[in-house]
């Protein structure tokens, strides 16, 4: 992502760690997977947004997770990208969010 001038500041292996990393780094944007151990993407999204209502979260999901995508959008996620995805789709989703900063 650095060739597009975006920097990854943290990665998490589960939802609980994603919440911790968010609080530690306060990134401009989070790309959140739905299916994760310990705490899923919906729970992590809700936890982040409970303390940081302005957080920008994009859902990353596999095909066939439409109901969970909708639940995450209802919880406050701002967009979604479906796996497998192309780099251009990620960049498009990022640029859409940064236009509103």
ZAZA-303050 format. One record per atom (N, C-alpha, C): residue in one letter; x, y, z; atom name. Coordinates in nm, 4 decimals, padded with zeros to 6 digits. Example, Ala and Ser with C-alpha at 12.3 -4.5 7.8 and 13.67 -1.06 7.14 Angstrom:
2
NODE r c1 c2 c3 a
NODE a 01.3190 -00.5690 00.7800 N
NODE a 01.2300 -00.4500 00.7800 CA
NODE a 01.3200 -00.3300 00.7800 C
NODE s 01.2850 -00.2250 00.7080 N
NODE s 01.3670 -00.1060 00.7140 CA
NODE s 01.2900 00.0030 00.7870 C
***
This chain:
101
NODE r c1 c2 c3 a
NODE x 00.0826 -00.1202 00.0000 N
NODE x 00.0000 00.0000 00.0000 CA
NODE x 00.0865 00.1259 00.0000 C
NODE x 00.2148 00.1120 00.0295 N
NODE x 00.2995 00.2309 00.0352 CA
NODE x 00.3141 00.2983 -00.1005 C
NODE x 00.3008 00.2236 -00.2095 N
NODE x 00.3108 00.2890 -00.3402 CA
NODE x 00.1933 00.3834 -00.3640 C
NODE x 00.0880 00.3690 -00.2868 N
NODE x -00.0274 00.4588 -00.2949 CA
NODE x -00.0270 00.5592 -00.1803 C
NODE x 00.0835 00.5675 -00.1086 N
NODE x 00.1029 00.6609 00.0023 CA
NODE x 00.0166 00.6306 00.1246 C
NODE x -00.0194 00.5054 00.1418 N
NODE x -00.0880 00.4615 00.2627 CA
NODE x 00.0105 00.3785 00.3427 C
NODE x 00.0006 00.3857 00.4732 N
NODE x 00.0929 00.3120 00.5585 CA
NODE x 00.0150 00.2217 00.6533 C
NODE x 00.0532 00.0961 00.6596 N
NODE x -00.0046 00.0032 00.7559 CA
NODE x 00.0675 00.0262 00.8880 C
NODE x -00.0079 00.0615 00.9926 N
NODE x 00.0552 00.0886 01.1219 CA
NODE x 00.0445 -00.0287 01.2180 C
NODE x -00.0481 -00.1217 01.1915 N
NODE x -00.0635 -00.2370 01.2808 CA
NODE x -00.1444 -00.3451 01.2105 C
NODE x -00.1265 -00.4671 01.2579 N
NODE x -00.2063 -00.5809 01.2130 CA
NODE x -00.2481 -00.6584 01.3363 C
NODE x -00.3608 -00.7267 01.3267 N
NODE x -00.4109 -00.8047 01.4395 CA
NODE x -00.4502 -00.9439 01.3918 C
NODE x -00.4288 -01.0429 01.4768 N
NODE x -00.4636 -01.1808 01.4410 CA
NODE x -00.6030 -01.2200 01.4883 C
NODE x -00.6642 -01.1357 01.5721 N
NODE x -00.8006 -01.1622 01.6176 CA
NODE x -00.8685 -01.0300 01.6519 C
NODE x -00.9975 -01.0358 01.6752 N
NODE x -01.0738 -00.9148 01.7015 CA
NODE x -01.0340 -00.8430 01.8285 C
NODE x -01.0024 -00.9180 01.9310 N
NODE x -00.9609 -00.8566 02.0574 CA
NODE x -00.8329 -00.7756 02.0375 C
NODE x -00.7393 -00.8331 01.9643 N
NODE x -00.6150 -00.7619 01.9358 CA
NODE x -00.6405 -00.6405 01.8461 C
NODE x -00.7375 -00.6504 01.7556 N
NODE x -00.7719 -00.5371 01.6693 CA
NODE x -00.8196 -00.4185 01.7530 C
NODE x -00.9020 -00.4453 01.8531 N
NODE x -00.9502 -00.3388 01.9417 CA
NODE x -00.8325 -00.2771 02.0168 C
NODE x -00.7447 -00.3609 02.0695 N
NODE x -00.6261 -00.3129 02.1415 CA
NODE x -00.5380 -00.2277 02.0497 C
NODE x -00.5114 -00.2780 01.9290 N
NODE x -00.4257 -00.2051 01.8347 CA
NODE x -00.4898 -00.0714 01.7958 C
NODE x -00.6219 -00.0697 01.7826 N
NODE x -00.6888 00.0564 01.7495 CA
NODE x -00.6658 00.1590 01.8602 C
NODE x -00.6852 00.1168 01.9835 N
NODE x -00.6672 00.2092 02.0956 CA
NODE x -00.5222 00.2559 02.1070 C
NODE x -00.4294 00.1698 02.0733 N
NODE x -00.2874 00.2029 02.0820 CA
NODE x -00.2448 00.3012 01.9731 C
NODE x -00.2884 00.2781 01.8497 N
NODE x -00.2399 00.3564 01.7358 CA
NODE x -00.3375 00.4610 01.6822 C
NODE x -00.4664 00.4469 01.7110 N
NODE x -00.5695 00.5374 01.6583 CA
NODE x -00.5494 00.5637 01.5085 C
NODE x -00.5522 00.4587 01.4271 N
NODE x -00.5290 00.4775 01.2833 CA
NODE x -00.6415 00.5574 01.2179 C
NODE x -00.6110 00.6144 01.1031 N
NODE x -00.7118 00.6896 01.0285 CA
NODE x -00.8219 00.5991 00.9758 C
NODE x -00.7881 00.4709 00.9544 N
NODE x -00.8843 00.3783 00.8967 CA
NODE x -00.8475 00.2356 00.9341 C
NODE x -00.9493 00.1509 00.9497 N
NODE x -00.9297 00.0088 00.9813 CA
NODE x -00.9937 -00.0745 00.8707 C
NODE x -00.9213 -00.1750 00.8232 N
NODE x -00.9810 -00.2766 00.7366 CA
NODE x -01.0011 -00.3985 00.8256 C
NODE x -01.1271 -00.4324 00.8517 N
NODE x -01.1633 -00.5343 00.9502 CA
NODE x -01.2194 -00.6589 00.8830 C
NODE x -01.1557 -00.7719 00.9072 N
NODE x -01.2088 -00.8990 00.8576 CA
NODE x -01.3293 -00.9368 00.9431 C
NODE x -01.4212 -01.0116 00.8866 N
NODE x -01.5383 -01.0565 00.9618 CA
NODE x -01.5043 -01.1774 01.0474 C
NODE x -01.4412 -01.2760 00.9873 N
NODE x -01.4167 -01.4029 01.0546 CA
NODE x -01.2794 -01.4026 01.1194 C
NODE x -01.2786 -01.3928 01.2518 N
NODE x -01.1547 -01.3940 01.3303 CA
NODE x -01.1794 -01.4706 01.4592 C
NODE x -01.0744 -01.5293 01.5156 N
NODE x -01.0902 -01.5978 01.6442 CA
NODE x -01.1026 -01.4978 01.7596 C
NODE x -01.1380 -01.5484 01.8742 N
NODE x -01.1498 -01.4755 02.0017 CA
NODE x -01.2672 -01.3781 01.9995 C
NODE x -01.2668 -01.2833 01.9067 N
NODE x -01.3734 -01.1839 01.8923 CA
NODE x -01.3890 -01.1612 01.7421 C
NODE x -01.5102 -01.1767 01.6892 N
NODE x -01.5267 -01.1610 01.5446 CA
NODE x -01.5261 -01.0137 01.5041 C
NODE x -01.5313 -00.9903 01.3744 N
NODE x -01.5238 -00.8543 01.3227 CA
NODE x -01.6378 -00.7652 01.3675 C
NODE x -01.7575 -00.8206 01.3809 N
NODE x -01.8711 -00.7414 01.4276 CA
NODE x -01.8486 -00.6948 01.5704 C
NODE x -01.8095 -00.7857 01.6576 N
NODE x -01.7844 -00.7487 01.7977 CA
NODE x -01.6711 -00.6469 01.8085 C
NODE x -01.5661 -00.6660 01.7307 N
NODE x -01.4529 -00.5733 01.7338 CA
NODE x -01.4943 -00.4356 01.6815 C
NODE x -01.5738 -00.4341 01.5752 N
NODE x -01.6227 -00.3075 01.5203 CA
NODE x -01.7069 -00.2341 01.6235 C
NODE x -01.7976 -00.3060 01.6875 N
NODE x -01.8822 -00.2439 01.7907 CA
NODE x -01.7985 -00.1911 01.9062 C
NODE x -01.6965 -00.2661 01.9478 N
NODE x -01.6106 -00.2234 02.0590 CA
NODE x -01.5316 -00.0979 02.0223 C
NODE x -01.4777 -00.0953 01.9024 N
NODE x -01.4013 00.0225 01.8590 CA
NODE x -01.4923 00.1444 01.8513 C
NODE x -01.6087 00.1283 01.7894 N
NODE x -01.6994 00.2414 01.7711 CA
NODE x -01.7632 00.2882 01.9014 C
NODE x -01.7739 00.2009 02.0003 N
NODE x -01.8299 00.2411 02.1300 CA
NODE x -01.7439 00.3491 02.1947 C
NODE x -01.6131 00.3381 02.1811 N
NODE x -01.5211 00.4356 02.2406 CA
NODE x -01.4722 00.5399 02.1415 C
NODE x -01.4919 00.5135 02.0130 N
NODE x -01.4407 00.6015 01.9078 CA
NODE x -01.5450 00.6122 01.7969 C
NODE x -01.6533 00.6870 01.8205 N
NODE x -01.7632 00.6899 01.7243 CA
NODE x -01.7244 00.7402 01.5853 C
NODE x -01.6156 00.8105 01.5738 N
NODE x -01.5717 00.8604 01.4433 CA
NODE x -01.4787 00.7665 01.3693 C
NODE x -01.4517 00.6498 01.4260 N
NODE x -01.3590 00.5551 01.3629 CA
NODE x -01.4105 00.5140 01.2255 C
NODE x -01.3182 00.5043 01.1309 N
NODE x -01.3533 00.4621 00.9949 CA
NODE x -01.3135 00.3166 00.9795 C
NODE x -01.4129 00.2319 00.9564 N
NODE x -01.3892 00.0880 00.9444 CA
NODE x -01.4472 00.0391 00.8129 C
NODE x -01.3654 -00.0348 00.7397 N
NODE x -01.4081 -00.1002 00.6160 CA
NODE x -01.4090 -00.2498 00.6426 C
NODE x -01.5176 -00.3154 00.6072 N
NODE x -01.5332 -00.4593 00.6263 CA
NODE x -01.4642 -00.5334 00.5125 C
NODE x -01.3928 -00.6377 00.5483 N
NODE x -01.3282 -00.7261 00.4513 CA
NODE x -01.3926 -00.8630 00.4695 C
NODE x -01.4563 -00.9150 00.3635 N
NODE x -01.5302 -01.0396 00.3812 CA
NODE x -01.5164 -01.1326 00.2619 C
NODE x -01.5530 -01.2556 00.2853 N
NODE x -01.5588 -01.3540 00.1774 CA
NODE x -01.6969 -01.3493 00.1136 C
NODE x -01.7048 -01.3951 -00.0083 N
NODE x -01.8346 -01.4046 -00.0745 CA
NODE x -01.9236 -01.4965 00.0091 C
NODE x -02.0500 -01.4605 00.0238 N
NODE x -02.1426 -01.5433 00.0990 CA
NODE x -02.1637 -01.4961 00.2418 C
NODE x -02.1050 -01.3846 00.2799 N
NODE x -02.1221 -01.3324 00.4156 CA
NODE x -02.2084 -01.2063 00.4154 C
NODE x -02.3029 -01.2015 00.3243 N
NODE x -02.3851 -01.0820 00.3055 CA
NODE x -02.4551 -01.0370 00.4340 C
NODE x -02.5151 -01.1289 00.5085 N
NODE x -02.5860 -01.0910 00.6312 CA
NODE x -02.4921 -01.0269 00.7321 C
NODE x -02.3731 -01.0830 00.7472 N
NODE x -02.2775 -01.0262 00.8423 CA
NODE x -02.2261 -00.8905 00.7936 C
NODE x -02.2064 -00.8767 00.6644 N
NODE x -02.1657 -00.7461 00.6101 CA
NODE x -02.2712 -00.6420 00.6456 C
NODE x -02.3973 -00.6745 00.6242 N
NODE x -02.5055 -00.5803 00.6546 CA
NODE x -02.5097 -00.5467 00.8033 C
NODE x -02.4877 -00.6463 00.8887 N
NODE x -02.4861 -00.6204 01.0336 CA
NODE x -02.3717 -00.5264 01.0703 C
NODE x -02.2566 -00.5434 01.0063 N
NODE x -02.1428 -00.4561 01.0363 CA
NODE x -02.1659 -00.3145 00.9841 C
NODE x -02.2290 -00.3021 00.8682 N
NODE x -02.2637 -00.1692 00.8162 CA
NODE x -02.3630 -00.1018 00.9115 C
NODE x -02.4618 -00.1770 00.9586 N
NODE x -02.5588 -00.1229 01.0545 CA
NODE x -02.4906 -00.0821 01.1850 C
NODE x -02.3843 -00.1527 01.2229 N
NODE x -02.3107 -00.1207 01.3459 CA
NODE x -02.2221 00.0022 01.3287 C
NODE x -02.1972 00.0422 01.2031 N
NODE x -02.1186 00.1632 01.1816 CA
NODE x -02.0019 00.1513 01.0856 C
NODE x -01.9768 00.0318 01.0325 N
NODE x -01.8720 00.0194 00.9309 CA
NODE x -01.9142 00.1028 00.8098 C
NODE x -01.8185 00.1603 00.7409 N
NODE x -01.8500 00.2566 00.6355 CA
NODE x -01.8521 00.2009 00.4942 C
NODE x -01.7904 00.0857 00.4733 N
NODE x -01.7835 00.0287 00.3387 CA
NODE x -01.7427 -00.1170 00.3526 C
NODE x -01.7385 -00.1881 00.2408 N
NODE x -01.6921 -00.3265 00.2450 CA
NODE x -01.6189 -00.3607 00.1164 C
NODE x -01.5270 -00.4543 00.1283 N
NODE x -01.4595 -00.5121 00.0128 CA
NODE x -01.4696 -00.6632 00.0268 C
NODE x -01.4899 -00.7301 -00.0861 N
NODE x -01.5115 -00.8748 -00.0853 CA
NODE x -01.3855 -00.9459 -00.1324 C
NODE x -01.3467 -01.0511 -00.0576 N
NODE x -01.2318 -01.1339 -00.0949 CA
NODE x -01.2731 -01.2343 -00.2015 C
NODE x -01.1872 -01.2759 -00.2872 N
NODE x -01.0543 -01.2178 -00.3080 CA
NODE x -01.0692 -01.0814 -00.3749 C
NODE x -00.9844 -00.9884 -00.3387 N
NODE x -00.9986 -00.8532 -00.3920 CA
NODE x -00.8719 -00.8084 -00.4636 C
NODE x -00.8929 -00.7133 -00.5500 N
NODE x -00.7832 -00.6529 -00.6241 CA
NODE x -00.7350 -00.5294 -00.5489 C
NODE x -00.6083 -00.4998 -00.5629 N
NODE x -00.5515 -00.3826 -00.4959 CA
NODE x -00.6274 -00.2554 -00.5338 C
NODE x -00.6701 -00.2451 -00.6590 N
NODE x -00.7431 -00.1258 -00.7023 CA
NODE x -00.8715 -00.1059 -00.6231 C
NODE x -00.9396 -00.2150 -00.5881 N
NODE x -01.0642 -00.2045 -00.5099 CA
NODE x -01.0345 -00.1555 -00.3690 C
NODE x -00.9239 -00.2005 -00.3119 N
NODE x -00.8851 -00.1536 -00.1787 CA
NODE x -00.8544 -00.0045 -00.1841 C
NODE x -00.7751 00.0354 -00.2812 N
NODE x -00.7379 00.1764 -00.2949 CA
NODE x -00.8619 00.2624 -00.3150 C
NODE x -00.9560 00.2162 -00.3961 N
NODE x -01.0800 00.2894 -00.4192 CA
NODE x -01.1574 00.3086 -00.2879 C
NODE x -01.1670 00.2028 -00.2075 N
NODE x -01.2380 00.2114 -00.0793 CA
NODE x -01.1671 00.3075 00.0156 C
NODE x -01.0344 00.3029 00.0181 N
NODE x -00.9578 00.3941 00.1036 CA
NODE x -00.9785 00.5388 00.0604 C
NODE x -00.9652 00.5644 -00.0674 N
NODE x -00.9800 00.7015 -00.1171 CA
NODE x -01.1186 00.7566 -00.0897 C
NODE x -01.2185 00.6727 -00.1003 N
NODE x -01.3562 00.7147 -00.0706 CA
NODE x -01.3663 00.7626 00.0742 C
NODE x -01.3035 00.6916 00.1660 N
NODE x -01.3097 00.7292 00.3072 CA
NODE x -01.2273 00.8539 00.3368 C
NODE x -01.1123 00.8671 00.2735 N
NODE x -01.0261 00.9817 00.3012 CA
NODE x -01.0776 01.1099 00.2380 C
NODE x -01.1672 01.1006 00.1422 N
NODE x -01.2291 01.2200 00.0856 CA
NODE x -01.3160 01.2897 00.1892 C
NODE x -01.3632 01.2139 00.2883 N
NODE x -01.4533 01.2714 00.3892 CA
NODE x -01.3804 01.3184 00.5142 C
NODE x -01.2450 01.3125 00.5142 N
NODE x -01.1698 01.3594 00.6329 CA
NODE x -01.1629 01.5103 00.6314 C
***
